[in-house]
Every structure is written in C-alpha cells, then in structure tokens.
Amino acid sequence: MLDIAFKNLWARKTRSILTVLGVAVCIMLFLFMVGTTGYVEGNMEKEIANYTGQIYVKSPAVSGLTGAEFPPVSSVIDSISAARILEETPGIDRDKSTPVLFRTLNREPYPGGPRNLAVCLPAGKEAVYIGDTGAAMGSNRFTDDTSAEAIVGKTAAEYLKVEWGKTISIAGQDIPVRGILEDTGIQAINLTVFLPLRYAQNLFRQPDSVSAVLLTASSAGEVQNVVNDIKTRFPKLETMSQVEMAKSMDAMLTGMHAFFGGINAVAALVAVVVVLVVMFMAVSERTREIGTLRAIGARKRTILGLIVQESFFLSLLGGVLGVPLGYLMNAVMYKGLIVIEAADFPQSIAVAVVAGIVGGLYPAWRATRINPLQALRYE
C-alpha cells in the first residue's frame, strides 16, 4: 500500500507541497520555542551562580508585584539610608558593594522574557556588577560620575542598534557610547545599558534616591549575618540573597514555560488541523476510488492504513523541513543567539508525525464508512 500512498500524494503535488510547508512552519515555530526556553534557562543558571555572596537591600514590593521581584526595578531607597547601609553594615566587602539604580528601557516580549535595563552605578564601581567583563570596543569604565556616557552590553547594542563612538537615546537624551562589552553569556550584563549613577539620577529625575544597595559579603558564611543585621537596623527594608533571586527566576521561568507551552500547543494543533482538512478533502475527492477498492475486496483496515500512511508521510516531510527552517528563523531574526540543540530535532519531528497521524485519523475513519455501492454512483 505504500506505493499507492506515494502515488496519491504525487498526483496532487501542489496540495501536498502546501501541506508539507504548513506543517513545516508549525514545527519551525515549535523548535524555535523549545530552543528559546533552553537558552533562557541556561542563562538564568549562569546568573544565579554569578550572584553568589551578593545581597540586594531594597524597599518592599509595590502592590501587584511579588516580594522577590528581580532586578528590584520598582524599589526606592533614599540616598541617606543607602549611604548608612554601606558605611555601617558589618561583614561586607565595601569595595565590592554599591548603591544601584535600575530603570526598564522596554517591556519584556513575553512573560519571563528578557528586558533591556539601565543599570546605574557610581564611577569606579562598575566591576561590582559586571565582574571582570572586558570591553569589546572602547572602555568598560566610566570617566566620572556625572558625565553623559553609556557602556552597553553586547546583546543590548545589537538589539538597540547601538555603535561605539555614537549615541544612544535614553529618556529623550542622546548619550555618547563610551564602550560595548564583550559577550558574557549572562543576560543581566548582555542586555544592559550602564550609566554613571549621579548623571542617571538627574536624567531620571530622582536625585535623592536609588533602587537598591548591592552588598557583597566578605565571605559566604557572612551572608546570613549581613541579612540579619539589615533586618534589625532597617526593619522597613527587605533583603534579597541568592536564594530569593533563584526563587524569582523560577517564577519567571514558570510564566515563560506557560507562555511558550501555549504557543507550542497551538502550533501542534494547527498542524493537526492542516493535515485533517487536507486529508478530509482528499477522501471526499476519492470517494469513487475508495468505493472501488472496497468493492474489489479491500478491507476497512486497508483503507484506514492507506489514508493514515498519506498523512504520516506529509507530516514527516513537514517535520524534516521544519528543522532547517527553525535554524533559518534563528539566524535571520536573532543572529544565531538562540541555541537549538541536536536533541530537540527528534522531538520536533515526533510532534509533526503525531500531529499528522492524529489529523489523518478522522478522515481515515470516514473513508472506512463509505458504502461501496453509493460510492460507485458518486459524481
């Protein structure tokens, strides 16, 4: 029956090609979403490891936001309290601790998705946030705390179309780009635009406040002591250590999984509908042919197998074609940023095949219900 299935598909080349393309587009989207999820999870794991020993001191979350919001963009601490925290807290490395101001530059494209942030630090404290990240172009250090200048993460530079030596527009101001950082593989650095703190406070019209104080414990064993001290002396403020950061990122991943899972479910459903409609039309057009097969003794399971085989081959071809299309989408839209693992290929093709078989079952069942005598009189 395989040769008959191939002949039937070849006899309707245009329809078969369009069906394969339809399934391929669905699989392309499915594969891209799976790759995106894996990429974000990998980056979050790197970020959590990067925050070892760090503690954010922030104000309580505003209404409607979780207490584990990270980064704490909605937090506000007056500059006097921030200075006291830095000067009076025991057990911290003051060279690696700093006030920081966060501002969101754009909305996240999907729940838990990446945002471009402005992270504003005092001149000389850049390494507290970026570590030993070097500059791919220009400098990774500010000239001073009041100059209008920006240091841009690699991915942010690509996304915002920023070039070294030119300007970036923030809050209506064109700010010279002092440097573009190397790729770190950490979203919190790659997606960020860094500004000198005092200049940024004036730019964003909050000269007497910051978002949080970033403390680095002098040792891992001092983290809980630092947290306890802050809670005792500043009971109206909250602390966020690596544990809370991990919880915040887990919550972000939950939202992201739900969002991407919904897209993947829709993609698979569309593939099912595409195959179902095409095979239903094929069965309707071949009523006489199927009736003839039944009249000469073909069994119902033979007819069922024939239709399912056709839907299987259409979806298999669509799944195989969807893999390179997923790579192409990644290369064109995201310049290869999203890593599509080889282990994702079998899963994507399996989804296509299952969608094709499910989509072909109802038309196949309808074909087995065709009455041979009525089919032979069908026009």
C-alpha positions, 0 to 999 in steps of 0.5 A: 500500500505504500506505493499507492500512498506515494502515488496519491500524494504525487498526483496532487503535488501542489496540495501536498507541497502546501501541506508539507510547508504548513506543517513545516512552519508549525514545527519551525515555530515549535523548535524555535520555542523549545530552543528559546526556553533552553537558552533562557534557562541556561542563562538564568543558571549562569546568573544565579551562580554569578550572584553568589555572596551578593545581597540586594537591600531594597524597599518592599514590593509595590502592590501587584508585584511579588516580594522577590521581584528581580532586578528590584526595578520598582524599589526606592531607597533614599540616598541617606539610608543607602549611604548608612547601609554601606558605611555601617553594615558589618561583614561586607566587602565595601569595595565590592558593594554599591548603591544601584539604580535600575530603570526598564528601557522596554517591556519584556516580549513575553512573560519571563522574557528578557528586558533591556535595563539601565543599570546605574552605578557610581564611577569606579564601581562598575566591576561590582556588577559586571565582574571582570567583563572586558570591553569589546570596543572602547572602555568598560569604565566610566570617566566620572560620575556625572558625565553623559556616557553609556557602556552597553552590553553586547546583546543590548547594542545589537538589539538597540542598534547601538555603535561605539563612538555614537549615541544612544537615546535614553529618556529623550537624551542622546548619550555618547557610547563610551564602550560595548562589552564583550559577550558574557553569556549572562543576560543581566550584563548582555542586555544592559545599558550602564550609566554613571549613577549621579548623571542617571539620577538627574536624567531620571529625575530622582536625585535623592534616591536609588533602587537598591544597595548591592552588598557583597559579603566578605565571605559566604558564611557572612551572608546570613549575618549581613541579612540579619543585621539589615533586618534589625537596623532597617526593619522597613527594608527587605533583603534579597540573597541568592536564594530569593533571586533563584526563587524569582527566576523560577517564577519567571521561568514558570510564566515563560514555560506557560507562555511558550507551552501555549504557543507550542500547543497551538502550533501542534494543533494547527498542524493537526488541523492542516493535515485533517482538512487536507486529508478530509478533502482528499477522501471526499475527492476519492470517494469513487476510488475508495468505493472501488477498492472496497468493492474489489475486496479491500478491507476497512483496515486497508483503507484506514492504513492507506489514508493514515500512511498519506498523512504520516508521510506529509507530516514527516516531510513537514517535520524534516523541513521544519528543522532547517527552517527553525535554524533559518528563523534563528539566524535571520531574526536573532543572529544565531543567539538562540541555541537549538540543540541536536536533541530537540530535532527528534522531538520536533519531528515526533510532534509533526508525525503525531500531529499528522497521524492524529489529523489523518485519523478522522478522515481515515475513519470516514473513508472506512464508512463509505458504502461501496455501492453509493460510492460507485454512483458518486459524481 
